[in-house]
Amino acid sequence: MAMSAGGGGGSSEKPLSDINTTPLVDVMLVLLIIFLIAVPVAIQTVKGIVLPKVRFDPTTTKPENVLLSVTTKPDGSCLVYWGTSPITSKDLLTRAVDKLKLEIDRQGGAGNPDLELPEVHIRGDVNTPYKCIGGTVYTMQQAGFAKVGFISQPPPAGG
């Protein structure tokens, strides 16, 4: 911001009070780009899953975490999605073990004292039988994941 207070004694000189808005516009454009990239990554969901309405503590999403969605097919059999792609229970165990091994190797091996294992976040449809969700939890624990959590949707503010 620049301002001239005059001093020449002439009446033709006026104070200069222009604000440089270029840095503000630059910051706003950078924030816009960040949000346009971050929002689709944060919202990877499988269509048609209705989450239970419960109070929850916010979770921190990390890229190495595993996001699973569990629902049922019309015939009553369980259907598990890894991210947004369907996966069988045998493939789930194999892929989970591989993911955990890869993450441990990436962080310097099992002897690393700062080793931070990924978490499993399960989005279970409210109408899915317990055997489907419980089986998924069991499979992920068999693979070696220590932290398995559930993603829920809070009830409406008035309820």
C-alpha positions as CSV (number, residue, x, y, z in Angstrom):
1,M,0.0,0.0,0.0
2,A,1.4,3.4,-0.9
3,M,0.3,6.8,0.3
4,S,1.7,10.2,-0.5
5,A,1.0,12.9,2.0
6,G,1.9,15.8,-0.3
7,G,4.4,18.4,0.6
8,G,4.9,20.5,-2.5
9,G,2.4,23.0,-1.4
10,G,0.5,22.7,-4.7
11,S,-3.3,22.0,-4.6
12,S,-3.0,19.7,-7.6
13,E,-1.3,16.9,-5.7
14,K,-3.7,14.3,-4.1
15,P,-2.9,11.5,-1.7
16,L,-2.2,8.2,-3.4
17,S,-4.1,5.3,-1.8
18,D,-4.0,2.4,-4.3
19,I,-3.9,-1.2,-2.9
20,N,-2.0,-3.8,-4.8
21,T,-4.4,-6.8,-5.0
22,T,-2.1,-9.0,-7.1
23,P,-0.8,-11.0,-4.1
24,L,-4.4,-11.5,-2.8
25,V,-5.5,-12.9,-6.1
26,D,-2.5,-15.2,-6.3
27,V,-3.2,-16.6,-2.9
28,M,-6.9,-17.1,-3.7
29,L,-6.0,-18.9,-7.0
30,V,-3.6,-21.3,-5.2
31,L,-6.2,-22.1,-2.5
32,L,-8.8,-22.7,-5.2
33,I,-6.5,-25.2,-7.0
34,I,-5.6,-27.0,-3.7
35,F,-9.3,-27.5,-2.9
36,L,-10.1,-28.6,-6.4
37,I,-7.5,-31.3,-6.1
38,A,-8.1,-32.3,-2.5
39,V,-11.9,-32.7,-2.5
40,P,-12.2,-35.5,-5.0
41,V,-9.4,-37.4,-3.3
42,A,-11.1,-37.0,0.1
43,I,-14.5,-38.1,-1.1
44,Q,-14.0,-41.6,-2.6
45,T,-17.2,-43.4,-1.9
46,V,-19.2,-46.2,-3.4
47,K,-22.7,-45.2,-4.4
48,G,-25.7,-46.7,-2.7
49,I,-24.2,-47.2,0.8
50,V,-26.2,-45.7,3.7
51,L,-24.1,-45.1,6.7
52,P,-25.3,-45.4,10.3
53,K,-26.3,-42.1,12.0
54,V,-24.1,-41.8,15.1
55,R,-21.9,-39.2,16.8
56,F,-18.3,-39.6,16.0
57,D,-14.8,-38.2,16.6
58,P,-13.2,-36.8,13.4
59,T,-10.6,-39.0,11.8
60,T,-7.4,-38.0,10.1
61,T,-7.2,-39.5,6.6
62,K,-3.8,-40.5,5.4
63,P,-3.0,-41.7,1.9
64,E,-1.6,-45.0,3.2
65,N,-4.8,-45.9,5.0
66,V,-7.1,-48.5,3.5
67,L,-10.7,-47.5,2.8
68,L,-13.1,-50.4,2.6
69,S,-16.9,-50.3,1.9
70,V,-19.1,-53.2,2.9
71,T,-22.6,-53.9,1.6
72,T,-24.7,-56.8,0.4
73,K,-25.8,-58.0,-3.0
74,P,-29.5,-58.5,-3.7
75,D,-29.0,-62.2,-3.1
76,G,-27.8,-61.5,0.5
77,S,-24.1,-62.3,-0.1
78,C,-21.4,-59.9,1.1
79,L,-19.8,-57.4,-1.2
80,V,-16.6,-55.6,-0.2
81,Y,-15.0,-52.7,-2.1
82,W,-11.3,-51.7,-1.8
83,G,-11.5,-48.0,-2.5
84,T,-14.1,-48.1,-5.3
85,S,-13.4,-51.5,-6.8
86,P,-15.1,-54.7,-5.7
87,I,-12.9,-57.4,-4.2
88,T,-13.4,-61.0,-3.1
89,S,-12.6,-62.1,0.4
90,K,-9.5,-64.2,-0.7
91,D,-8.2,-61.2,-2.7
92,L,-8.9,-58.9,0.2
93,L,-6.6,-60.9,2.5
94,T,-3.8,-61.1,-0.2
95,R,-4.1,-57.5,-1.1
96,A,-4.1,-56.4,2.6
97,V,-1.0,-58.4,3.4
98,D,0.8,-57.0,0.3
99,K,-0.2,-53.5,1.3
100,L,1.0,-53.9,4.8
101,K,4.3,-55.4,3.7
102,L,4.8,-52.6,1.2
103,E,4.1,-49.9,3.8
104,I,6.5,-51.5,6.3
105,D,9.3,-51.7,3.6
106,R,8.6,-48.1,2.6
107,Q,9.1,-46.9,6.1
108,G,12.4,-48.7,6.6
109,G,11.4,-52.2,7.8
110,A,9.9,-53.7,10.9
111,G,12.9,-52.6,13.0
112,N,12.1,-48.9,12.5
113,P,11.1,-47.4,15.9
114,D,9.1,-44.7,14.2
115,L,7.1,-47.2,12.1
116,E,3.5,-45.9,11.6
117,L,1.3,-48.6,10.3
118,P,-1.7,-47.7,8.1
119,E,-5.3,-47.9,9.5
120,V,-8.3,-49.6,8.0
121,H,-11.4,-47.4,7.7
122,I,-14.6,-49.4,7.0
123,R,-17.8,-47.8,5.6
124,G,-20.5,-50.3,6.4
125,D,-24.0,-49.9,4.9
126,V,-26.6,-49.7,7.7
127,N,-28.6,-52.6,6.2
128,T,-25.5,-54.9,5.9
129,P,-25.6,-58.0,8.2
130,Y,-22.9,-58.2,10.9
131,K,-21.3,-61.3,9.4
132,C,-20.2,-59.2,6.4
133,I,-18.7,-56.4,8.4
134,G,-17.3,-58.7,11.1
135,G,-15.7,-60.9,8.5
136,T,-14.1,-57.9,6.9
137,V,-12.7,-56.8,10.3
138,Y,-11.4,-60.3,11.0
139,T,-9.8,-60.5,7.6
140,M,-8.0,-57.2,8.0
141,Q,-6.8,-58.2,11.5
142,Q,-5.5,-61.5,10.1
143,A,-3.6,-59.5,7.5
144,G,-1.8,-57.7,10.4
145,F,-3.6,-54.4,10.6
146,A,-3.8,-53.3,14.2
147,K,-6.2,-50.3,13.8
148,V,-9.5,-50.9,12.3
149,G,-12.2,-48.2,12.5
150,F,-15.6,-47.5,11.2
151,I,-16.7,-44.4,9.2
152,S,-20.2,-43.2,10.2
153,Q,-22.4,-40.3,9.3
154,P,-23.6,-38.0,12.1
155,P,-27.3,-37.6,12.7
156,P,-29.0,-34.4,11.7
157,A,-28.2,-31.4,13.9
158,G,-31.7,-31.3,15.3
159,G,-31.7,-35.0,16.4
